Amino acid sequence: MYNTRLPSYNFVHVDTDKNAEDIGLYVKEHTEFLVLDSVNIENEDCENLWVELKLNQRKYAVGVVINTLLLILNTLLLKLYMWRL
C-alpha cells in the first residue's frame, strides 16, 4: 500500500485479500477514532473501511468505499492506451 505522509495526520488502513490495493484514510492527530470492523459492505467488487470519529463530544461514522471492479477496469484501459502510444 502506497501512502503519502501528511504532517499531523495518521494513516488508517485495512489490508485486503482481493486483487486491489488496500484502502485507507487520514485522521487528524489527537482525534479519537475506532475502526468499525463490524461494518462492512458485503460485495466482492467493493473495498470499504469504516471508522467512528469522536469530535466535540459527538460520534460520527465515516466510510471510504472503492469499487474495485471499476478500478481494475480503469487500470486495464490505461495500459491499453499506453500500449497504443
C-alpha positions as a Python dict, from the first residue, in 0.01 Angstrom:
ca = {
    (1, 'M'): (0, 0, 0),
    (2, 'Y'): (137, 337, -100),
    (3, 'N'): (56, 633, 120),
    (4, 'T'): (184, 987, 146),
    (5, 'R'): (283, 1111, 487),
    (6, 'L'): (83, 1415, 588),
    (7, 'P'): (207, 1617, 885),
    (8, 'S'): (-31, 1599, 1183),
    (9, 'Y'): (-234, 1311, 1036),
    (10, 'N'): (-241, 936, 1098),
    (11, 'F'): (-298, 698, 809),
    (12, 'V'): (-558, 432, 896),
    (13, 'H'): (-591, 137, 658),
    (14, 'V'): (-708, -219, 622),
    (15, 'D'): (-536, -491, 425),
    (16, 'T'): (-746, -669, 168),
    (17, 'D'): (-738, -1018, 24),
    (18, 'K'): (-870, -904, -310),
    (19, 'N'): (-694, -816, -633),
    (20, 'A'): (-689, -447, -549),
    (21, 'E'): (-498, -200, -341),
    (22, 'D'): (-560, -173, 30),
    (23, 'I'): (-793, 104, 139),
    (24, 'G'): (-729, 382, 387),
    (25, 'L'): (-797, 733, 510),
    (26, 'Y'): (-624, 1006, 705),
    (27, 'V'): (-734, 1106, 1056),
    (28, 'K'): (-611, 1423, 1225),
    (29, 'E'): (-370, 1355, 1513),
    (30, 'H'): (-529, 1360, 1860),
    (31, 'T'): (-872, 1278, 1711),
    (32, 'E'): (-1029, 983, 1888),
    (33, 'F'): (-1129, 714, 1641),
    (34, 'L'): (-1222, 350, 1629),
    (35, 'V'): (-1209, 123, 1323),
    (36, 'L'): (-1554, -31, 1285),
    (37, 'D'): (-1473, -388, 1186),
    (38, 'S'): (-1837, -487, 1229),
    (39, 'V'): (-1947, -253, 949),
    (40, 'N'): (-1875, -395, 606),
    (41, 'I'): (-2035, -381, 263),
    (42, 'E'): (-2058, -746, 166),
    (43, 'N'): (-1986, -702, -204),
    (44, 'E'): (-1699, -877, -379),
    (45, 'D'): (-1647, -576, -608),
    (46, 'C'): (-1605, -325, -325),
    (47, 'E'): (-1337, -243, -72),
    (48, 'N'): (-1452, -43, 228),
    (49, 'L'): (-1327, 99, 556),
    (50, 'W'): (-1544, 248, 829),
    (51, 'V'): (-1431, 447, 1132),
    (52, 'E'): (-1608, 616, 1419),
    (53, 'L'): (-1471, 964, 1489),
    (54, 'K'): (-1532, 1146, 1815),
    (55, 'L'): (-1539, 1523, 1761),
    (56, 'N'): (-1668, 1779, 2012),
    (57, 'Q'): (-1832, 1506, 2224),
    (58, 'R'): (-2021, 1372, 1923),
    (59, 'K'): (-1962, 1050, 1732),
    (60, 'Y'): (-1962, 1029, 1353),
    (61, 'A'): (-1936, 725, 1128),
    (62, 'V'): (-1719, 787, 822),
    (63, 'G'): (-1668, 540, 541),
    (64, 'V'): (-1447, 500, 235),
    (65, 'V'): (-1577, 274, -42),
    (66, 'I'): (-1395, 183, -362),
    (67, 'N'): (-1545, -20, -643),
    (68, 'T'): (-1253, -250, -723),
    (69, 'L'): (-1408, -373, -1046),
    (70, 'L'): (-1404, -18, -1186),
    (71, 'L'): (-1052, 35, -1052),
    (72, 'I'): (-927, -278, -1231),
    (73, 'L'): (-1111, -181, -1550),
    (74, 'N'): (-961, 170, -1544),
    (75, 'T'): (-613, 24, -1493),
    (76, 'L'): (-656, -210, -1790),
    (77, 'L'): (-786, 70, -2012),
    (78, 'L'): (-490, 288, -1917),
    (79, 'K'): (-249, 5, -2002),
    (80, 'L'): (-417, -46, -2339),
    (81, 'Y'): (-399, 324, -2410),
    (82, 'M'): (-29, 337, -2317),
    (83, 'W'): (39, 31, -2534),
    (84, 'R'): (-105, 213, -2836),
    (85, 'L'): (137, 505, -2796),
}
